[in-house]
């Protein structure tokens, strides 16, 4: 049951990747690489599902070892699909069709040879394990060797293509090439063990494929069952990472922008209430934390610009003496050192807004010097978020009189 669960799970994961590629194709993404990607994902998914012991038992009711035949054929089709895909990575697109034709002819001849060997054999029923039959049925040994040689040749070519492509790729594409290389290496280990096992049985009569209750029960089971599943997962992930990676990165960035947008709301709302002209668009100030419906990065940028516009309008109402008093107050109140600058800024804004409300600007020589914007937008957002959160925690101060700001902190 453990092996069936592993194979079925792997198959359904691979089919989900195929479904994702089909969705992209239907949305108009008709790149040349989409066809080999869809082909290999569908073939691999079918291979693992048909090879699962519980499925093979049902297939053997129709024809003994039918599941193994279908699985092996699908595996070779998937290997061809990967080679087709990697040719686009290592060669100009116009050269690929010519190179693919030779490999396609080799695949068809191999599949025909396997079918012929299978037809002249007397394979077992059930899960289709050819244990102990290679010595008495050379056609089954020929079938397995033909399968292993084609797949081994394809895997070695994949290793060469991925290894030579890694140094020319960057970021997510490089990560994909590394995963493809790892998966191909694991597959090569499985095939080397397979060839050694078959030849060993032919020469010595020893059992080539031991019974495996779980995928990693023994060293032989690890090579025979565990490595194929791990190699396929690594190869499929390697094919998907160059596309899924940037999308996941974009999603994480979008979520971070939306969070910053919400955290800036107290500061934006306070300034917008006093100076409605700073808003680019009409936003409902009654909402506690509006979430942008689209264009998270653009909405965040516009909110930062609006806040900066509001702070510029407050410059005539900010006093050097207010800032000094607030700096003394935060030390007296025990505010953590890393939060003091943001708290002082928040209290300066509160006091300046009170003076703005009364329209009593400070003389030019007594004004607080305006803080320079950060060169990096990320640093700017981080600073304004800290000020916004400090502002939300501060009680509104008493309004300053005309002579001297009253301190309520």
Number of C-alpha atoms within 10 A of each C-alpha: 11 12 19 19 14 18 26 22 17 20 26 17 17 23 20 14 20 24 15 13 20 16 12 14 15 9 9 8 12 11 9 13 17 16 17 19 23 21 18 27 28 22 26 31 27 23 27 30 24 26 27 24 24 18 17 25 21 17 22 19 12 11 15 20 25 25 28 24 20 20 23 25 23 23 22 24 25 26 24 24 24 24 21 24 22 22 20 16 17 14 12 9 12 9 11 18 12 9 13 17 12 10 15 15 11 13 19 13 12 19 22 12 16 22 16 13 19 20 13 12 16 14 21 16 20 20 21 20 17 21 16 17 22 24 20 11 16 15 21 23 23 17 22 20 18 17 21 20 15 17 23 21 13 20 24 16 15 23 21 13 20 23 16 13 17 16 10 10 14 12 10 17 21 19 19 26 29 20 22 28 25 21 27 26 18 23 24 23 17 22 23 15 16 20 18 12 19 27 18 16 19 20 11 10 15 17 18 24 17 16 13 16 12 16 22 16 13 15 11 20 18 17 20 23 20 22 22 23 22 16 23 26 20 21 24 24 21 23 23 19 20 18 14 14 16 14 12 12 11 12 12 12 14 17 14 14 22 22 15 20 25 18 21 25 24 21 24 23 22 20 25 19 12 14 17 14 14 20 20 12 10 8 11 10 15 8 10 11 16 15 14 15 8 10 12 20 18 12 19 21 16 16 23 22 15 20 23 17 16 22 19 12 16 21 20 22 24 27 24 15 14 21 19 13 17 22 18 11 18 19 12 9 9 9 13 11 10 8 13 19 18 20 25 23 21 24 27 25 23 22 27 28 23 21 22 20 13 13 12 15 17 19 11 13 9 14 18 19 13 12 10 6 11 11 8 8 12 10 12 13 21 13 15 22 22 20 26 23 18 21 23 17 12 13 11 14 16 14 18 17 12 12 6 10 19 14 15 13 14
